Structures are given as structure tokens and as C-alpha cells.
Amino acid sequence: MVKVPTLKVKPSQTCPECSHQRKKELSSRIHQCSECNYTDDRDVAASKVIVSWVLGTNALNRGSQIPTFKSQATGGWKQIWEMKRQKPRSS
């Protein structure tokens, strides 16, 4: 499991080809880049941005050899479920 910092990566607003970012309305279902003319379904384009970020070929960091994420041991599914079921501690 890899956590993607979507506030930083902004997958639905980023072009997977040239990394140009532009805000879109949620009703806009087609990604059409005004910089490189790349066109695709909005969800497909966002998933391409996420996959490239996970693989370390981040569209926002193209050409960089630095990994874009830190691996994190999460344990098994049972351990993850236990963590989700814990009640928040009150201060």
C-alpha cells in the first residue's frame, strides 16, 4: 500500500504528459491539457498521474532519480483492520 499525497500531487488537475496543472470543475469529465493538447477521460488521466508518482516517474518531478514516496511497513490486513477500528484518544 502506498499513500499518495493528493493535496500535493493533485491528480485530477495534473496532465500526465506535461505536468501542467489547471483547476477543473467536477462536472468536467474530460481532461484536455491547454499546454500539450493531451486529451483523455479525467479519471484515466488522474490514475496515470498517480501511477507515475508511485513508480517514481512523477509527472511533477520528471527526470528526477529521487523516489517520490517512502516505503512504509503496514503489516497484514488484520493489523490494518485493527488500526482502523481503534477509537480516537481524547486529550
PDB file of N, CA, C and O in Angstrom:
ATOM      1  N   MET A   1       0.853  -1.172   0.000  1.00  0.00           N
ATOM      2  CA  MET A   1       0.000   0.000   0.000  1.00  0.00           C
ATOM      3  C   MET A   1       0.898   1.235   0.000  1.00  0.00           C
ATOM      4  O   MET A   1       1.875   1.302   0.747  1.00  0.00           O
ATOM      5  N   VAL A   2       0.568   2.188  -0.826  1.00  0.00           N
ATOM      6  CA  VAL A   2       1.319   3.434  -0.906  1.00  0.00           C
ATOM      7  C   VAL A   2       0.336   4.580  -0.724  1.00  0.00           C
ATOM      8  O   VAL A   2      -0.689   4.648  -1.401  1.00  0.00           O
ATOM      9  N   LYS A   3       0.659   5.473   0.191  1.00  0.00           N
ATOM     10  CA  LYS A   3      -0.171   6.654   0.388  1.00  0.00           C
ATOM     11  C   LYS A   3       0.300   7.745  -0.567  1.00  0.00           C
ATOM     12  O   LYS A   3       1.479   8.097  -0.589  1.00  0.00           O
ATOM     13  N   VAL A   4      -0.622   8.269  -1.347  1.00  0.00           N
ATOM     14  CA  VAL A   4      -0.301   9.330  -2.298  1.00  0.00           C
ATOM     15  C   VAL A   4      -0.796  10.649  -1.705  1.00  0.00           C
ATOM     16  O   VAL A   4      -1.978  10.775  -1.387  1.00  0.00           O
ATOM     17  N   PRO A   5       0.098  11.638  -1.552  1.00  0.00           N
ATOM     18  CA  PRO A   5      -0.337  12.935  -1.004  1.00  0.00           C
ATOM     19  C   PRO A   5      -1.094  13.728  -2.068  1.00  0.00           C
ATOM     20  O   PRO A   5      -0.512  14.546  -2.780  1.00  0.00           O
ATOM     21  N   THR A   6      -2.391  13.475  -2.163  1.00  0.00           N
ATOM     22  CA  THR A   6      -3.182  14.061  -3.244  1.00  0.00           C
ATOM     23  C   THR A   6      -3.254  15.582  -3.197  1.00  0.00           C
ATOM     24  O   THR A   6      -3.472  16.218  -4.228  1.00  0.00           O
ATOM     25  N   LEU A   7      -3.075  16.176  -2.021  1.00  0.00           N
ATOM     26  CA  LEU A   7      -3.067  17.643  -1.958  1.00  0.00           C
ATOM     27  C   LEU A   7      -1.836  18.218  -2.647  1.00  0.00           C
ATOM     28  O   LEU A   7      -1.870  19.336  -3.162  1.00  0.00           O
ATOM     29  N   LYS A   8      -0.752  17.451  -2.653  1.00  0.00           N
ATOM     30  CA  LYS A   8       0.478  17.881  -3.324  1.00  0.00           C
ATOM     31  C   LYS A   8       0.467  17.469  -4.800  1.00  0.00           C
ATOM     32  O   LYS A   8       0.809  18.263  -5.676  1.00  0.00           O
ATOM     33  N   VAL A   9       0.077  16.244  -5.057  1.00  0.00           N
ATOM     34  CA  VAL A   9       0.128  15.698  -6.417  1.00  0.00           C
ATOM     35  C   VAL A   9      -1.012  16.234  -7.290  1.00  0.00           C
ATOM     36  O   VAL A   9      -0.814  16.461  -8.483  1.00  0.00           O
ATOM     37  N   LYS A  10      -2.191  16.438  -6.716  1.00  0.00           N
ATOM     38  CA  LYS A  10      -3.380  16.937  -7.421  1.00  0.00           C
ATOM     39  C   LYS A  10      -3.641  16.153  -8.711  1.00  0.00           C
ATOM     40  O   LYS A  10      -3.593  16.727  -9.800  1.00  0.00           O
ATOM     41  N   PRO A  11      -3.914  14.860  -8.602  1.00  0.00           N
ATOM     42  CA  PRO A  11      -4.022  14.016  -9.792  1.00  0.00           C
ATOM     43  C   PRO A  11      -5.096  14.425 -10.787  1.00  0.00           C
ATOM     44  O   PRO A  11      -4.881  14.302 -11.993  1.00  0.00           O
ATOM     45  N   SER A  12      -6.235  14.905 -10.330  1.00  0.00           N
ATOM     46  CA  SER A  12      -7.290  15.249 -11.281  1.00  0.00           C
ATOM     47  C   SER A  12      -7.057  16.599 -11.957  1.00  0.00           C
ATOM     48  O   SER A  12      -7.764  16.952 -12.901  1.00  0.00           O
ATOM     49  N   GLN A  13      -6.075  17.350 -11.478  1.00  0.00           N
ATOM     50  CA  GLN A  13      -5.782  18.660 -12.066  1.00  0.00           C
ATOM     51  C   GLN A  13      -4.466  18.679 -12.841  1.00  0.00           C
ATOM     52  O   GLN A  13      -4.108  19.700 -13.429  1.00  0.00           O
ATOM     53  N   THR A  14      -3.744  17.560 -12.844  1.00  0.00           N
ATOM     54  CA  THR A  14      -2.416  17.498 -13.445  1.00  0.00           C
ATOM     55  C   THR A  14      -2.437  16.707 -14.744  1.00  0.00           C
ATOM     56  O   THR A  14      -3.063  15.649 -14.818  1.00  0.00           O
ATOM     57  N   CYS A  15      -1.767  17.206 -15.752  1.00  0.00           N
ATOM     58  CA  CYS A  15      -1.652  16.493 -17.024  1.00  0.00           C
ATOM     59  C   CYS A  15      -0.595  15.405 -16.880  1.00  0.00           C
ATOM     60  O   CYS A  15       0.521  15.693 -16.448  1.00  0.00           O
ATOM     61  N   PRO A  16      -0.918  14.163 -17.232  1.00  0.00           N
ATOM     62  CA  PRO A  16       0.070  13.090 -17.108  1.00  0.00           C
ATOM     63  C   PRO A  16       1.203  13.186 -18.130  1.00  0.00           C
ATOM     64  O   PRO A  16       2.232  12.531 -17.966  1.00  0.00           O
ATOM     65  N   GLU A  17       1.034  13.978 -19.165  1.00  0.00           N
ATOM     66  CA  GLU A  17       2.070  14.120 -20.187  1.00  0.00           C
ATOM     67  C   GLU A  17       3.066  15.237 -19.886  1.00  0.00           C
ATOM     68  O   GLU A  17       4.276  15.028 -19.973  1.00  0.00           O
ATOM     69  N   CYS A  18       2.561  16.431 -19.528  1.00  0.00           N
ATOM     70  CA  CYS A  18       3.462  17.585 -19.374  1.00  0.00           C
ATOM     71  C   CYS A  18       3.476  18.161 -17.961  1.00  0.00           C
ATOM     72  O   CYS A  18       4.242  19.082 -17.677  1.00  0.00           O
ATOM     73  N   SER A  19       2.637  17.627 -17.073  1.00  0.00           N
ATOM     74  CA  SER A  19       2.524  18.018 -15.660  1.00  0.00           C
ATOM     75  C   SER A  19       1.922  19.414 -15.449  1.00  0.00           C
ATOM     76  O   SER A  19       1.989  19.956 -14.346  1.00  0.00           O
ATOM     77  N   HIS A  20       1.346  19.986 -16.484  1.00  0.00           N
ATOM     78  CA  HIS A  20       0.667  21.280 -16.335  1.00  0.00           C
ATOM     79  C   HIS A  20      -0.552  21.084 -15.445  1.00  0.00           C
ATOM     80  O   HIS A  20      -1.300  20.120 -15.610  1.00  0.00           O
ATOM     81  N   GLN A  21      -0.752  22.006 -14.495  1.00  0.00           N
ATOM     82  CA  GLN A  21      -1.897  21.899 -13.596  1.00  0.00           C
ATOM     83  C   GLN A  21      -2.909  23.000 -13.896  1.00  0.00           C
ATOM     84  O   GLN A  21      -2.558  24.161 -14.111  1.00  0.00           O
ATOM     85  N   ARG A  22      -4.181  22.592 -13.901  1.00  0.00           N
ATOM     86  CA  ARG A  22      -5.270  23.538 -14.111  1.00  0.00           C
ATOM     87  C   ARG A  22      -6.486  23.042 -13.341  1.00  0.00           C
ATOM     88  O   ARG A  22      -6.862  21.874 -13.438  1.00  0.00           O
ATOM     89  N   LYS A  23      -7.094  23.940 -12.575  1.00  0.00           N
ATOM     90  CA  LYS A  23      -8.302  23.573 -11.833  1.00  0.00           C
ATOM     91  C   LYS A  23      -9.424  23.257 -12.809  1.00  0.00           C
ATOM     92  O   LYS A  23      -9.554  23.877 -13.864  1.00  0.00           O
ATOM     93  N   LYS A  24     -10.242  22.260 -12.421  1.00  0.00           N
ATOM     94  CA  LYS A  24     -11.388  21.878 -13.238  1.00  0.00           C
ATOM     95  C   LYS A  24     -12.605  21.766 -12.346  1.00  0.00           C
ATOM     96  O   LYS A  24     -12.494  21.487 -11.152  1.00  0.00           O
ATOM     97  N   GLU A  25     -13.747  21.982 -12.925  1.00  0.00           N
ATOM     98  CA  GLU A  25     -14.997  21.728 -12.231  1.00  0.00           C
ATOM     99  C   GLU A  25     -15.202  20.212 -12.180  1.00  0.00           C
ATOM    100  O   GLU A  25     -14.751  19.500 -13.076  1.00  0.00           O
ATOM    101  N   LEU A  26     -15.869  19.721 -11.155  1.00  0.00           N
ATOM    102  CA  LEU A  26     -16.125  18.296 -11.042  1.00  0.00           C
ATOM    103  C   LEU A  26     -16.983  17.795 -12.197  1.00  0.00           C
ATOM    104  O   LEU A  26     -16.892  16.626 -12.574  1.00  0.00           O
ATOM    105  N   SER A  27     -17.807  18.661 -12.759  1.00  0.00           N
ATOM    106  CA  SER A  27     -18.665  18.270 -13.880  1.00  0.00           C
ATOM    107  C   SER A  27     -17.878  18.057 -15.169  1.00  0.00           C
ATOM    108  O   SER A  27     -18.382  17.430 -16.100  1.00  0.00           O
ATOM    109  N   SER A  28     -16.654  18.567 -15.236  1.00  0.00           N
ATOM    110  CA  SER A  28     -15.800  18.386 -16.412  1.00  0.00           C
ATOM    111  C   SER A  28     -15.198  16.993 -16.366  1.00  0.00           C
ATOM    112  O   SER A  28     -14.300  16.738 -15.563  1.00  0.00           O
ATOM    113  N   ARG A  29     -15.674  16.085 -17.212  1.00  0.00           N
ATOM    114  CA  ARG A  29     -15.263  14.683 -17.162  1.00  0.00           C
ATOM    115  C   ARG A  29     -14.147  14.361 -18.162  1.00  0.00           C
ATOM    116  O   ARG A  29     -13.654  13.233 -18.178  1.00  0.00           O
ATOM    117  N   ILE A  30     -13.746  15.303 -18.978  1.00  0.00           N
ATOM    118  CA  ILE A  30     -12.667  15.095 -19.954  1.00  0.00           C
ATOM    119  C   ILE A  30     -11.481  15.967 -19.560  1.00  0.00           C
ATOM    120  O   ILE A  30     -11.628  17.163 -19.309  1.00  0.00           O
ATOM    121  N   HIS A  31     -10.300  15.346 -19.510  1.00  0.00           N
ATOM    122  CA  HIS A  31      -9.073  16.108 -19.261  1.00  0.00           C
ATOM    123  C   HIS A  31      -8.537  16.539 -20.619  1.00  0.00           C
ATOM    124  O   HIS A  31      -8.229  15.702 -21.466  1.00  0.00           O
ATOM    125  N   GLN A  32      -8.429  17.832 -20.820  1.00  0.00           N
ATOM    126  CA  GLN A  32      -7.850  18.354 -22.054  1.00  0.00           C
ATOM    127  C   GLN A  32      -6.829  19.415 -21.671  1.00  0.00           C
ATOM    128  O   GLN A  32      -7.185  20.492 -21.193  1.00  0.00           O
ATOM    129  N   CYS A  33      -5.564  19.099 -21.883  1.00  0.00           N
ATOM    130  CA  CYS A  33      -4.486  19.994 -21.480  1.00  0.00           C
ATOM    131  C   CYS A  33      -4.368  21.160 -22.458  1.00  0.00           C
ATOM    132  O   CYS A  33      -4.314  20.967 -23.673  1.00  0.00           O
ATOM    133  N   SER A  34      -4.330  22.360 -21.913  1.00  0.00           N
ATOM    134  CA  SER A  34      -4.206  23.549 -22.753  1.00  0.00           C
ATOM    135  C   SER A  34      -2.760  23.779 -23.202  1.00  0.00           C
ATOM    136  O   SER A  34      -2.508  24.575 -24.107  1.00  0.00           O
ATOM    137  N   GLU A  35      -1.821  23.085 -22.574  1.00  0.00           N
ATOM    138  CA  GLU A  35      -0.402  23.258 -22.916  1.00  0.00           C
ATOM    139  C   GLU A  35       0.057  22.286 -24.000  1.00  0.00           C
ATOM    140  O   GLU A  35       0.686  22.697 -24.974  1.00  0.00           O
ATOM    141  N   CYS A  36      -0.258  20.981 -23.836  1.00  0.00           N
ATOM    142  CA  CYS A  36       0.260  19.979 -24.784  1.00  0.00           C
ATOM    143  C   CYS A  36      -0.844  19.300 -25.599  1.00  0.00           C
ATOM    144  O   CYS A  36      -0.558  18.415 -26.406  1.00  0.00           O
ATOM    145  N   ASN A  37      -2.101  19.704 -25.396  1.00  0.00           N
ATOM    146  CA  ASN A  37      -3.262  19.163 -26.108  1.00  0.00           C
ATOM    147  C   ASN A  37      -3.540  17.695 -25.829  1.00  0.00           C
ATOM    148  O   ASN A  37      -4.251  17.053 -26.602  1.00  0.00           O
ATOM    149  N   TYR A  38      -2.998  17.144 -24.742  1.00  0.00           N
ATOM    150  CA  TYR A  38      -3.292  15.764 -24.352  1.00  0.00           C
ATOM    151  C   TYR A  38      -4.753  15.697 -23.924  1.00  0.00           C
ATOM    152  O   TYR A  38      -5.214  16.535 -23.149  1.00  0.00           O
ATOM    153  N   THR A  39      -5.487  14.699 -24.429  1.00  0.00           N
ATOM    154  CA  THR A  39      -6.897  14.539 -24.100  1.00  0.00           C
ATOM    155  C   THR A  39      -7.150  13.109 -23.668  1.00  0.00           C
ATOM    156  O   THR A  39      -6.685  12.163 -24.305  1.00  0.00           O
ATOM    157  N   ASP A  40      -7.902  12.955 -22.564  1.00  0.00           N
ATOM    158  CA  ASP A  40      -8.255  11.632 -22.055  1.00  0.00           C
ATOM    159  C   ASP A  40      -9.410  11.804 -21.077  1.00  0.00           C
ATOM    160  O   ASP A  40      -9.739  12.922 -20.682  1.00  0.00           O
ATOM    161  N   ASP A  41     -10.010  10.711 -20.698  1.00  0.00           N
ATOM    162  CA  ASP A  41     -11.021  10.743 -19.651  1.00  0.00           C
ATOM    163  C   ASP A  41     -10.356  11.258 -18.374  1.00  0.00           C
ATOM    164  O   ASP A  41      -9.210  10.912 -18.087  1.00  0.00           O
ATOM    165  N   ARG A  42     -11.059  12.068 -17.622  1.00  0.00           N
ATOM    166  CA  ARG A  42     -10.477  12.692 -16.422  1.00  0.00           C
ATOM    167  C   ARG A  42      -9.969  11.653 -15.421  1.00  0.00           C
ATOM    168  O   ARG A  42      -8.887  11.814 -14.857  1.00  0.00           O
ATOM    169  N   ASP A  43     -10.744  10.590 -15.200  1.00  0.00           N
ATOM    170  CA  ASP A  43     -10.340   9.566 -14.241  1.00  0.00           C
ATOM    171  C   ASP A  43      -9.127   8.779 -14.728  1.00  0.00           C
ATOM    172  O   ASP A  43      -8.261   8.410 -13.935  1.00  0.00           O
ATOM    173  N   VAL A  44      -9.068   8.527 -16.023  1.00  0.00           N
ATOM    174  CA  VAL A  44      -7.924   7.808 -16.592  1.00  0.00           C
ATOM    175  C   VAL A  44      -6.661   8.660 -16.473  1.00  0.00           C
ATOM    176  O   VAL A  44      -5.602   8.154 -16.101  1.00  0.00           O
ATOM    177  N   ALA A  45      -6.771   9.942 -16.787  1.00  0.00           N
ATOM    178  CA  ALA A  45      -5.615  10.841 -16.682  1.00  0.00           C
ATOM    179  C   ALA A  45      -5.137  10.935 -15.235  1.00  0.00           C
ATOM    180  O   ALA A  45      -3.933  10.919 -14.977  1.00  0.00           O
ATOM    181  N   ALA A  46      -6.075  11.033 -14.287  1.00  0.00           N
ATOM    182  CA  ALA A  46      -5.704  11.109 -12.870  1.00  0.00           C
ATOM    183  C   ALA A  46      -5.018   9.828 -12.421  1.00  0.00           C
ATOM    184  O   ALA A  46      -4.046   9.874 -11.666  1.00  0.00           O
ATOM    185  N   SER A  47      -5.518   8.682 -12.881  1.00  0.00           N
ATOM    186  CA  SER A  47      -4.882   7.417 -12.486  1.00  0.00           C
ATOM    187  C   SER A  47      -3.480   7.297 -13.078  1.00  0.00           C
ATOM    188  O   SER A  47      -2.597   6.720 -12.443  1.00  0.00           O
ATOM    189  N   LYS A  48      -3.259   7.827 -14.276  1.00  0.00           N
ATOM    190  CA  LYS A  48      -1.915   7.819 -14.868  1.00  0.00           C
ATOM    191  C   LYS A  48      -0.957   8.679 -14.042  1.00  0.00           C
ATOM    192  O   LYS A  48       0.205   8.316 -13.861  1.00  0.00           O
ATOM    193  N   VAL A  49      -1.440   9.809 -13.547  1.00  0.00           N
ATOM    194  CA  VAL A  49      -0.612  10.675 -12.704  1.00  0.00           C
ATOM    195  C   VAL A  49      -0.241   9.942 -11.410  1.00  0.00           C
ATOM    196  O   VAL A  49       0.908   9.998 -10.973  1.00  0.00           O
ATOM    197  N   ILE A  50      -1.205   9.260 -10.803  1.00  0.00           N
ATOM    198  CA  ILE A  50      -0.954   8.528  -9.556  1.00  0.00           C
ATOM    199  C   ILE A  50       0.038   7.395  -9.792  1.00  0.00           C
ATOM    200  O   ILE A  50       0.976   7.227  -9.013  1.00  0.00           O
ATOM    201  N   VAL A  51      -0.153   6.618 -10.852  1.00  0.00           N
ATOM    202  CA  VAL A  51       0.755   5.501 -11.139  1.00  0.00           C
ATOM    203  C   VAL A  51       2.168   6.014 -11.402  1.00  0.00           C
ATOM    204  O   VAL A  51       3.135   5.429 -10.914  1.00  0.00           O
ATOM    205  N   SER A  52       2.299   7.092 -12.160  1.00  0.00           N
ATOM    206  CA  SER A  52       3.648   7.619 -12.431  1.00  0.00           C
ATOM    207  C   SER A  52       4.294   8.122 -11.146  1.00  0.00           C
ATOM    208  O   SER A  52       5.508   8.006 -10.977  1.00  0.00           O
ATOM    209  N   TRP A  53       3.487   8.683 -10.233  1.00  0.00           N
ATOM    210  CA  TRP A  53       4.030   9.143  -8.948  1.00  0.00           C
ATOM    211  C   TRP A  53       4.514   7.961  -8.120  1.00  0.00           C
ATOM    212  O   TRP A  53       5.593   8.012  -7.529  1.00  0.00           O
ATOM    213  N   VAL A  54       3.719   6.898  -8.076  1.00  0.00           N
ATOM    214  CA  VAL A  54       4.087   5.708  -7.296  1.00  0.00           C
ATOM    215  C   VAL A  54       5.342   5.052  -7.851  1.00  0.00           C
ATOM    216  O   VAL A  54       6.184   4.584  -7.086  1.00  0.00           O
ATOM    217  N   LEU A  55       5.475   5.012  -9.167  1.00  0.00           N
ATOM    218  CA  LEU A  55       6.641   4.375  -9.795  1.00  0.00           C
ATOM    219  C   LEU A  55       7.888   5.245  -9.740  1.00  0.00           C
ATOM    220  O   LEU A  55       8.968   4.810 -10.141  1.00  0.00           O
ATOM    221  N   GLY A  56       7.746   6.468  -9.245  1.00  0.00           N
ATOM    222  CA  GLY A  56       8.904   7.353  -9.140  1.00  0.00           C
ATOM    223  C   GLY A  56       9.172   8.139 -10.396  1.00  0.00           C
ATOM    224  O   GLY A  56      10.212   8.788 -10.514  1.00  0.00           O
ATOM    225  N   THR A  57       8.244   8.091 -11.342  1.00  0.00           N
ATOM    226  CA  THR A  57       8.380   8.876 -12.568  1.00  0.00           C
ATOM    227  C   THR A  57       7.365   9.998 -12.543  1.00  0.00           C
ATOM    228  O   THR A  57       6.748  10.323 -13.558  1.00  0.00           O
ATOM    229  N   ASN A  58       7.202  10.581 -11.380  1.00  0.00           N
ATOM    230  CA  ASN A  58       6.211  11.622 -11.122  1.00  0.00           C
ATOM    231  C   ASN A  58       6.211  12.674 -12.218  1.00  0.00           C
ATOM    232  O   ASN A  58       7.257  13.229 -12.557  1.00  0.00           O
ATOM    233  N   ALA A  59       5.055  12.942 -12.761  1.00  0.00           N
ATOM    234  CA  ALA A  59       4.939  13.968 -13.802  1.00  0.00           C
ATOM    235  C   ALA A  59       5.408  15.322 -13.293  1.00  0.00           C
ATOM    236  O   ALA A  59       5.874  16.151 -14.075  1.00  0.00           O
ATOM    237  N   LEU A  60       5.287  15.556 -11.979  1.00  0.00           N
ATOM    238  CA  LEU A  60       5.731  16.815 -11.408  1.00  0.00           C
ATOM    239  C   LEU A  60       7.229  16.840 -11.159  1.00  0.00           C
ATOM    240  O   LEU A  60       7.789  17.886 -10.830  1.00  0.00           O
ATOM    241  N   ASN A  61       7.876  15.701 -11.311  1.00  0.00           N
ATOM    242  CA  ASN A  61       9.282  15.552 -10.975  1.00  0.00           C
ATOM    243  C   ASN A  61      10.030  14.808 -12.078  1.00  0.00           C
ATOM    244  O   ASN A  61      11.003  14.110 -11.793  1.00  0.00           O
ATOM    245  N   ARG A  62       9.600  14.941 -13.324  1.00  0.00           N
ATOM    246  CA  ARG A  62      10.176  14.165 -14.429  1.00  0.00           C
ATOM    247  C   ARG A  62      11.681  14.372 -14.510  1.00  0.00           C
ATOM    248  O   ARG A  62      12.183  15.484 -14.344  1.00  0.00           O
ATOM    249  N   GLY A  63      12.390  13.279 -14.770  1.00  0.00           N
ATOM    250  CA  GLY A  63      13.838  13.332 -14.902  1.00  0.00           C
ATOM    251  C   GLY A  63      14.558  13.172 -13.589  1.00  0.00           C
ATOM    252  O   GLY A  63      15.777  13.000 -13.573  1.00  0.00           O
ATOM    253  N   SER A  64      13.847  13.224 -12.501  1.00  0.00           N
ATOM    254  CA  SER A  64      14.465  13.090 -11.192  1.00  0.00           C
ATOM    255  C   SER A  64      14.644  11.620 -10.849  1.00  0.00           C
ATOM    256  O   SER A  64      13.766  10.806 -11.132  1.00  0.00           O
ATOM    257  N   GLN A  65      15.746  11.281 -10.257  1.00  0.00           N
ATOM    258  CA  GLN A  65      16.005   9.901  -9.840  1.00  0.00           C
ATOM    259  C   GLN A  65      15.622   9.671  -8.385  1.00  0.00           C
ATOM    260  O   GLN A  65      15.786   8.568  -7.865  1.00  0.00           O
ATOM    261  N   ILE A  66      15.117  10.697  -7.735  1.00  0.00           N
ATOM    262  CA  ILE A  66      14.749  10.594  -6.327  1.00  0.00           C
ATOM    263  C   ILE A  66      13.370   9.961  -6.224  1.00  0.00           C
ATOM    264  O   ILE A  66      12.439  10.422  -6.884  1.00  0.00           O
ATOM    265  N   PRO A  67      13.211   8.911  -5.407  1.00  0.00           N
ATOM    266  CA  PRO A  67      11.889   8.314  -5.256  1.00  0.00           C
ATOM    267  C   PRO A  67      10.898   9.329  -4.706  1.00  0.00           C
ATOM    268  O   PRO A  67      11.263  10.186  -3.901  1.00  0.00           O
ATOM    269  N   THR A  68       9.651   9.234  -5.138  1.00  0.00           N
ATOM    270  CA  THR A  68       8.647  10.204  -4.725  1.00  0.00           C
ATOM    271  C   THR A  68       7.891   9.759  -3.482  1.00  0.00           C
ATOM    272  O   THR A  68       7.038  10.493  -2.984  1.00  0.00           O
ATOM    273  N   PHE A  69       8.187   8.576  -2.978  1.00  0.00           N
ATOM    274  CA  PHE A  69       7.489   8.121  -1.786  1.00  0.00           C
ATOM    275  C   PHE A  69       8.447   7.378  -0.873  1.00  0.00           C
ATOM    276  O   PHE A  69       9.501   6.913  -1.308  1.00  0.00           O
ATOM    277  N   LYS A  70       8.081   7.272   0.378  1.00  0.00           N
ATOM    278  CA  LYS A  70       8.834   6.490   1.342  1.00  0.00           C
ATOM    279  C   LYS A  70       8.075   5.212   1.581  1.00  0.00           C
ATOM    280  O   LYS A  70       6.873   5.249   1.847  1.00  0.00           O
ATOM    281  N   SER A  71       8.751   4.071   1.494  1.00  0.00           N
ATOM    282  CA  SER A  71       8.047   2.831   1.755  1.00  0.00           C
ATOM    283  C   SER A  71       7.682   2.770   3.231  1.00  0.00           C
ATOM    284  O   SER A  71       8.411   3.257   4.095  1.00  0.00           O
ATOM    285  N   GLN A  72       6.561   2.172   3.489  1.00  0.00           N
ATOM    286  CA  GLN A  72       6.036   2.152   4.838  1.00  0.00           C
ATOM    287  C   GLN A  72       5.523   0.751   5.127  1.00  0.00           C
ATOM    288  O   GLN A  72       4.681   0.234   4.392  1.00  0.00           O
ATOM    289  N   ALA A  73       6.020   0.135   6.185  1.00  0.00           N
ATOM    290  CA  ALA A  73       5.540  -1.186   6.557  1.00  0.00           C
ATOM    291  C   ALA A  73       4.154  -1.044   7.159  1.00  0.00           C
ATOM    292  O   ALA A  73       3.950  -0.297   8.116  1.00  0.00           O
ATOM    293  N   THR A  74       3.213  -1.766   6.590  1.00  0.00           N
ATOM    294  CA  THR A  74       1.849  -1.673   7.096  1.00  0.00           C
ATOM    295  C   THR A  74       1.404  -2.947   7.792  1.00  0.00           C
ATOM    296  O   THR A  74       0.360  -2.956   8.444  1.00  0.00           O
ATOM    297  N   GLY A  75       2.169  -4.020   7.671  1.00  0.00           N
ATOM    298  CA  GLY A  75       1.755  -5.273   8.290  1.00  0.00           C
ATOM    299  C   GLY A  75       0.687  -5.949   7.455  1.00  0.00           C
ATOM    300  O   GLY A  75       0.476  -5.601   6.293  1.00  0.00           O
ATOM    301  N   GLY A  76       0.023  -6.906   8.050  1.00  0.00           N
ATOM    302  CA  GLY A  76      -1.014  -7.635   7.339  1.00  0.00           C
ATOM    303  C   GLY A  76      -2.345  -6.911   7.397  1.00  0.00           C
ATOM    304  O   GLY A  76      -2.489  -5.893   8.073  1.00  0.00           O
ATOM    305  N   TRP A  77      -3.325  -7.461   6.670  1.00  0.00           N
ATOM    306  CA  TRP A  77      -4.658  -6.872   6.633  1.00  0.00           C
ATOM    307  C   TRP A  77      -5.279  -6.827   8.019  1.00  0.00           C
ATOM    308  O   TRP A  77      -5.992  -5.882   8.357  1.00  0.00           O
ATOM    309  N   LYS A  78      -5.004  -7.865   8.831  1.00  0.00           N
ATOM    310  CA  LYS A  78      -5.562  -7.903  10.174  1.00  0.00           C
ATOM    311  C   LYS A  78      -5.039  -6.714  10.990  1.00  0.00           C
ATOM    312  O   LYS A  78      -5.797  -6.072  11.717  1.00  0.00           O
ATOM    313  N   GLN A  79      -3.751  -6.432  10.865  1.00  0.00           N
ATOM    314  CA  GLN A  79      -3.154  -5.310  11.595  1.00  0.00           C
ATOM    315  C   GLN A  79      -3.735  -3.983  11.124  1.00  0.00           C
ATOM    316  O   GLN A  79      -3.993  -3.095  11.937  1.00  0.00           O
ATOM    317  N   ILE A  80      -3.939  -3.842   9.832  1.00  0.00           N
ATOM    318  CA  ILE A  80      -4.530  -2.617   9.289  1.00  0.00           C
ATOM    319  C   ILE A  80      -5.952  -2.449   9.813  1.00  0.00           C
ATOM    320  O   ILE A  80      -6.347  -1.350  10.203  1.00  0.00           O
ATOM    321  N   TRP A  81      -6.725  -3.541   9.822  1.00  0.00           N
ATOM    322  CA  TRP A  81      -8.094  -3.502  10.311  1.00  0.00           C
ATOM    323  C   TRP A  81      -8.121  -3.102  11.782  1.00  0.00           C
ATOM    324  O   TRP A  81      -8.967  -2.312  12.202  1.00  0.00           O
ATOM    325  N   GLU A  82      -7.187  -3.655  12.566  1.00  0.00           N
ATOM    326  CA  GLU A  82      -7.122  -3.318  13.995  1.00  0.00           C
ATOM    327  C   GLU A  82      -6.846  -1.822  14.178  1.00  0.00           C
ATOM    328  O   GLU A  82      -7.432  -1.184  15.053  1.00  0.00           O
ATOM    329  N   MET A  83      -5.955  -1.264  13.353  1.00  0.00           N
ATOM    330  CA  MET A  83      -5.624   0.153  13.461  1.00  0.00           C
ATOM    331  C   MET A  83      -6.839   1.014  13.118  1.00  0.00           C
ATOM    332  O   MET A  83      -7.067   2.043  13.753  1.00  0.00           O
ATOM    333  N   LYS A  84      -7.620   0.601  12.117  1.00  0.00           N
ATOM    334  CA  LYS A  84      -8.794   1.369  11.717  1.00  0.00           C
ATOM    335  C   LYS A  84      -9.877   1.312  12.790  1.00  0.00           C
ATOM    336  O   LYS A  84     -10.640   2.265  12.950  1.00  0.00           O
ATOM    337  N   ARG A  85      -9.950   0.210  13.520  1.00  0.00           N
ATOM    338  CA  ARG A  85     -11.013   0.023  14.498  1.00  0.00           C
ATOM    339  C   ARG A  85     -10.709   0.689  15.834  1.00  0.00           C
ATOM    340  O   ARG A  85     -11.590   0.773  16.690  1.00  0.00           O
ATOM    341  N   GLN A  86      -9.485   1.163  16.031  1.00  0.00           N
ATOM    342  CA  GLN A  86      -9.137   1.805  17.294  1.00  0.00           C
ATOM    343  C   GLN A  86      -9.919   3.094  17.458  1.00  0.00           C
ATOM    344  O   GLN A  86     -10.107   3.853  16.507  1.00  0.00           O
ATOM    345  N   LYS A  87     -10.368   3.325  18.675  1.00  0.00           N
ATOM    346  CA  LYS A  87     -11.105   4.552  18.952  1.00  0.00           C
ATOM    347  C   LYS A  87     -10.101   5.699  19.151  1.00  0.00           C
ATOM    348  O   LYS A  87      -9.041   5.506  19.746  1.00  0.00           O
ATOM    349  N   PRO A  88     -10.442   6.880  18.654  1.00  0.00           N
ATOM    350  CA  PRO A  88      -9.532   8.026  18.850  1.00  0.00           C
ATOM    351  C   PRO A  88      -9.401   8.361  20.338  1.00  0.00           C
ATOM    352  O   PRO A  88     -10.367   8.298  21.098  1.00  0.00           O
ATOM    353  N   ARG A  89      -8.214   8.707  20.714  1.00  0.00           N
ATOM    354  CA  ARG A  89      -7.958   9.077  22.109  1.00  0.00           C
ATOM    355  C   ARG A  89      -8.343  10.534  22.328  1.00  0.00           C
ATOM    356  O   ARG A  89      -8.029  11.398  21.510  1.00  0.00           O
ATOM    357  N   SER A  90      -9.019  10.794  23.427  1.00  0.00           N
ATOM    358  CA  SER A  90      -9.376  12.182  23.739  1.00  0.00           C
ATOM    359  C   SER A  90      -8.294  12.805  24.589  1.00  0.00           C
ATOM    360  O   SER A  90      -7.677  12.121  25.405  1.00  0.00           O
ATOM    361  N   SER A  91      -8.054  14.082  24.413  1.00  0.00           N
ATOM    362  CA  SER A  91      -6.980  14.778  25.133  1.00  0.00           C
ATOM    363  C   SER A  91      -7.453  15.280  26.465  1.00  0.00           C
ATOM    364  O   SER A  91      -6.680  15.890  27.205  1.00  0.00           O
TER     365      SER A  91
END
